[in-house]
Amino acid sequence: MVLDKKSNDWVHKSATDSPATGALFTDDSAELGNGLDPTLAFPTYTRYAVVASCFVIQGLSCGLVHSWGVQQEYLAANVYVGEPSKIKTLGYIGTLMYFSLYLWGMLAGWLAEVWSYRKLCFVGIVIMALGQLLASFCKEPWQLCLTEGIVFGLGIGLVFSPTSTAPARWFTKRRGLATGIAVAGVGVGGLVIAPLTEYLVRKTSVEWSLRISAIYIIVLGSIACYFVRVPFQDKTRTLRNFDWHAFGDRRFAIHACMVFFVTAAYIVPYAFLPEFWVAKGLSSQTASVLIAVANVASSVGRVATGFAADYIGVLNSLVLCLAIASISCFVLWPFATGVGVGVVMGLCYGFTAGGYWSLAPLAAGKLFGIDKLASNAGIFYTVSAVGA
């Protein structure tokens, strides 16, 4: 196997290599000593276990972020009634979660590469559970900002980048599909955890819903962390020799600008479409259903666009997704005043905008090399925090 300079990836060049595995050779063959594909040292099921574990961790982390709105609504309507300043403070918590999710990407990506994907994810899971547990004892919104927004946010920030990029290290031919399935956990997690949280809040309390979430985070997350790994890590890299040369690459700067502007625009339809639909005469329940349609389409789009990227190319798929998402906003949004066009708008935007999150890390690997995917994608996630 040799490094293809054009594709920034390892490819099979001799009969002694094993193209039938569709596996990924991730680092310099000189480090291995035998020039063999490192994934061959593992059972076949290992790569699929990695994808499944990343799916679970993505679902736990981002699903809890999406479910915070349920707890926020209950606190605003039942606990902090008549206290507008505290209700306003509650609104900052979701923002802090999203900001933290991306902010720690650069640190998490680098730690995963020079330390351990598995250990880093486990640390993140413990911090996530700790944040939920501490939040269950909070009495004031500012305390929730510290526990849910910052502590829990740090935890999800540490697991997001490694679980977004680890599956790509195990595949070549099906790399896009593997990544798409892993990041689809974001949408599926929201669909499962949000109603679960609503049930727990209704039957118990916000405090106990947070404690129960801490329990299933640590149990399910720890099991999933055991299977998160990459086939080979370059042990010559340390925390002291971070590669700053990427920042001098013009392509890197252009890609970072793309990530910034796409992230800044991504959340706008999700934030303002419900208000737009209510203003046009639809009920708030109908608006919620239409947003749910967009979220379901987002989950499907993450998988489908990853699958498409394996056949038409990552960059081609990325450009196509962003083009359709932009067109749906410009062309469909002004006319999405009823349920029919609203569903079409939700399907089109959700499908293609969701696909962006599958393709963004794959594009980083395509442009700048798969061996430094976690650290490079992590840098772009940190840029996303500024855009968000």
N, C-alpha and C positions, 0 to 999 in steps of 0.2 A: 504494500500500500504506500502511496506517495501523496504529498500535498499538492493539490491542484491550485495553482496560484490564481487562476481565473475565478474559480468558484469559492475559494477560501475554505475548502473542505477536503477531507481525506477520501480518496477514491481507490478502487481496486484496479491494479495494473498488471497483475500476473496470475497465472493459473493456481499458484499456491494460496492466493487469497480466497475468501469465501463470500462472494457476492450474494449467495442465496440467503444469507442471514438477514440482509437489509440492515445490518447494524452499523454503528458509527464508531470510527476510530478517532479518538478525541485529542490525543496529544502526540508529541514527537516520538516516533518509533525508536529513536536512540535511547529514550528513557526506559523503554520496555526491554530492550536487548534482543528480542526475538522477531520484531517486526510484525507480530500477529495482531489481529483485531482483539482489543482487550475485552470486548463483550463476549467473546467465545469462552472466556473463563467462567462465565456465569450460566446457570440454567436458563432455558428459553423464557420461562415465565417471569424472570426477573424484570425485564423491560416493561412487561405489562403490569406488574406489581408497582413499579415506579409511577406509571401513568395513573393507576387507580389511587395510589396514596396521595399524589399531587392533587388529583381531583377532590379528594376528601378534605385535604387541608385548605384548598382554595374555597371550598364550600363552607367550611367552618368559619374561616376568617371573614370573607366578604359577605357571607350570609348573615352573620351577626351585625355587620355594619348596616346592611339593608334593613334588618329587623329593629334597629334602634328607633326608627320612626314610630313604631307601635308603643314602645315604652315612653317616648317623648310625648306622644299625644295623650297618653293616660296621665302622666304627671302634670301636664299643662291643664287638663280638664278636671282633675280631681284633687291634686295636691297643692298646686300653686295658683289656684283660682284667685283672680283679682290682684295678682302680683306680676305686672307686665315686665318688670326688670328681670325677674327670675325666669320668666317664660322666654324672654329674649336670650338669656344666657344659655338656656337649654338648646337653643338653635345653633349655638357655636359648636356643640359636641359632635354632631354629624360632620361638620366642616373639618374639625380637628382629626376625626377618624380618617376621612378621605385624604387629607393632607399628609398625615403620618403614613398612610398606606404606601404612598409614593416617595415621601421624603427620605426614608431610610434605604431606598433601593440601591444606591451607590455603595453604602457600607455593607449591606446584606449580600450583594453580588460578589464583592471582593472577599468578604469573610467566607462565603461558600466555597470559593475557588481555592483559597489558601489554607483553609482550616477543614471544614467538613459540612457538606450539605445536610447530612442527617443531624449532626449535633446542633447546627445553627437552627434548624427547624424545631428541634426539641426545645431549645432555649426560647424561641419565639412562642411556642405553644404554652410553655409554663408562664411566660409573661402575660399572654392573652388571658389565661385562666386567672392569674393573680389580679389583673385589671378588673375582670368581671366580679371576682370575689370582694375586692376592696370597694367597688362601686355599690355593692349590695348594702354596705353599712353607711353610705353617704346620706346626709340630710339636706345639703345645700347644693344648688346647681353648680357652683364653682368647684365643689369637691368632685362632682361627676365629670367636670371638664378635665381635672387632673387624672382621675382613674380611668374613665372610659376613653376620653379624648387623647391623653398622652401615654399612659401606661399601656392600655389595651392597644392603642394606635402603634406604639413601638413594637408590640408583639406581632401584629399583622404585617407591619413593615418588614420585619425580619424573615417572615415565611413567604411573602408574596413573590419576591424575585427568584429565590431558589426553586420554588415549585412551578414557576412559569417557564423556567429554562431547563430544568433537569431532564424532562422527557426527550427533548431534542438531542441530548447527548447519546441516546441509545438507538437512534434511528437515522437512516438516510432517505430511503425511498418513501417512507411513511412518516417523515418528521412533522410535516404540517398537520396531519390527522392526529398524531399523538399529542402535539401541543394543543390543538383545538379541543380535544377531549378533556385534557387537564384543566384548561382555563374555563371550560364550560361549567365547571364546578361552581363558579361565581354565581351564575344565574340559577342553577339548580339549588344551590345552598339557600339563596334568597327565597325561592319558592317553597322550600321545606321549613326553614327556620323561622321565617316571618309569621306564618300561621301558628307554628308551635309556640312562639313567644306570645302571640295574642291569646292563645288558650291558657298558657301559664299565668299571664297577667290577670286574666279574667277569673281563673279558678283559685289563684293564690294571691300573689302581689308582685309588684315590680321587683322588690328585694329578692323574693324567692325565685323569680324567673332568672335573675342574674346569678344566683347561687347554683341553680340547676344547670345553667349554661356553662358555668365554670367546671362543673363535674363532667359534662359530656365533652367539653373541650379537651380536658386532660386525659380522659379515657380514650376517646376516638382519635384525638390528635397524636397521642403517644404511640398508639398502634400504627397509625399511618406513617409517623416519622421513621419507624424502624425500617421501612421499605424505601425511603428516599435516599438515593445515592446516585453517583455517576460511575461509569466503568473505570475511569482512570483520572487521577489528579496529578498535576505537575508539582512535585514536592520541592522543586527549586525556587518556587515563588513564595515570598513571605510578605508579611504586612509592611515591611520596610521598602520593598521594591515595586511599589505601585507603578503601573505603566501610564505615565502622563502623556506619552507621545500621541495618543489618540486625539487629544484636544487640539493638536496642530494640524490635523487632517481636515481638509476642506469638506470632504464628503461627510465626515463626522459632524461638523458644524451644521451643515445643511440638514442632515437627518435630525439633529437635536432641535432645530427650528421647526421642522415638520411636526415633531412630537409635541412641542410646546403649543403650537397653534391648534392642532387637532384635539389635544386634551382640553384646552380652554373652551373649545366649541362643543365638545362631546356632551357635556352635562347640560347644556342650555335647553335642548328640547325636553329632556326628562324633568327639568326644573320648572319650565314655563308652559308646557303643553297642558297639564291639568288645569291650571289657571285660565288658559286660553279657552279650553273646552267649556268650563263652567261659565265663563263670560259670554259664550255663544249659546247658552241655554241648556247645556247638558248637566245632568246631576253629578254631584261629586263622586257618587258610587260608580256611575258610568265612566267618568274620567279615570277612576282607579282601575277599572277593568281594562280600559284601553292602554294604560301604562303597563299593566300586567301582560297584555298581549305583546307589547314591545319588549318586555323582559324575556318572555318565552322565545320570541324571535331572536333575541340577542344570544341566548344559549345555543339555539340551533345554528345560528350564523357562525358562532365561534368554531363549531365542529365542521360545518360545511365549507367555510372559507379556508380552513386549514387543509381539508381534503383537496379542495381545488388548487391550493398552492403547490401541492405535490405534482400536479399535472401541467398547469399553465405558468408556474413560477411564482415565487413569493412576491416579488416587486410588482409584477403584473396584477396579481390578486389584490395587493394593497392599494394600488392606484384605482382599480375598478371599484373596490369597496368605498373608498373615500369619495369617488365621483358620484356614485349612486346615493350615498348618504347626503352629500351636498345638494344634489338635484332634488331629492325628496323634501328637503327643507325649503328650498326656493320655490318648487313647483307645487308640491302637495300641501304643505302647511297652510298657506293662505286659504285653501278650499276645504280644509279638514274641519268643517264646522258641524258635521253630522257624524253619526256612528260609522256609516259605510266608508267614507273617505278617511275617517279617523283610524279605522282598522288598517286600511291600506298604508296610511302614513306610519302607524306603529310597526307594521310588518316590515316595510321597506327600510325605515331608519334603524329599527332594532336589529334586523338581520345584518345589515352592512356595518353599522357602527360597532356592533358586538364583535364582528369579524376582525376589526382593527386590532383588538387586544390579543387575538391569536397571531396575527401577522407581524405586529410590531417587534416582538423578540426574534422571530424568524428572520425578519429583514436585517436586524442587527447582526445575526449570525452569518447571513449571506454576504453582507457588505464588509464585515470586519473580522470574520473568522469565528468558527464554532468553538474553538478552544478557550476563548475569552468571552463566551456568550453571557454568562451570569454577570460579570463585572461591567461589560459594555451595556447590556440591557438595563442593569441597575442604574447606571448613569442616566440613561434615558428616562427611567422611572422617576429619578430625582428631579429631572427637568420637568416631568409631568406634574410634580407637586407645585412647581411655580406656576405652571399653566392653569392648574385646577383652582 
